[in-house]
Amino acid sequence: MTKNISLSLKIIQINTSRIFADYLGTTISTGQIANNWTSYTWYNVNLRNLLVPIYNKYNKFNISLNNVITSS
C-alpha cells in the first residue's frame, strides 16, 4: 500500500523580492536563494506537520523529488 502526500515549495515563500542585492549578506529564516537565482534552500520545513495523517503510523518514509518547475 502506498500513501502519497504532496509538498510545493515556492521561492516566493523565501522572499518576494527579485532583486539579488536584497539577499546579499543577509540570512533569511525561511530559506536561501543563491548562485544567481539557480540554487534554492528552504529551512525548517516541518515534515512532521506535513505527514500528520501517516506520521505515527509508519517508522520509515521514502521522500522523492517528482517535479521541478521553473519559469523565465
NORCORTA-V390454 format. One record per residue. RES is the residue in one small letter. PSI is psi as a letter, one per 30 degrees, with the letter a starting at -180 (999 if undefined). OMEGA is omega as a letter, one per 20 degrees, with the letter a starting at -180 (* if undefined). Layout:
BEGIN
RES,PSI,OMEGA ; RES,PSI,OMEGA
END
This chain:
BEGIN
m,k,a ; t,k,r ; k,k,r ; n,k,r ; i,k,a ; s,k,r ; l,k,r ; s,j,r ; l,k,a ; k,k,a ; i,f,r ; i,f,r ; q,f,r ; i,e,r ; n,k,a ; t,f,a ; s,k,r ; r,g,r ; i,j,a ; f,e,a ; a,f,r ; d,f,a ; y,f,a ; l,j,r ; g,g,r ; t,l,r ; t,k,r ; i,k,a ; s,f,a ; t,f,r ; g,a,a ; q,k,r ; i,k,a ; a,a,r ; n,h,r ; n,h,r ; w,h,r ; t,f,a ; s,k,a ; y,k,r ; t,k,r ; w,k,r ; y,l,r ; n,h,r ; v,j,a ; n,j,a ; l,f,r ; r,e,r ; n,e,r ; l,e,a ; l,g,a ; v,e,a ; p,f,a ; i,f,a ; y,e,a ; n,f,a ; k,f,a ; y,l,r ; n,f,a ; k,l,r ; f,k,r ; n,j,a ; i,k,a ; s,k,r ; l,k,a ; n,e,a ; n,k,r ; v,j,a ; i,k,r ; t,l,r ; s,l,a ; s,999,*
END
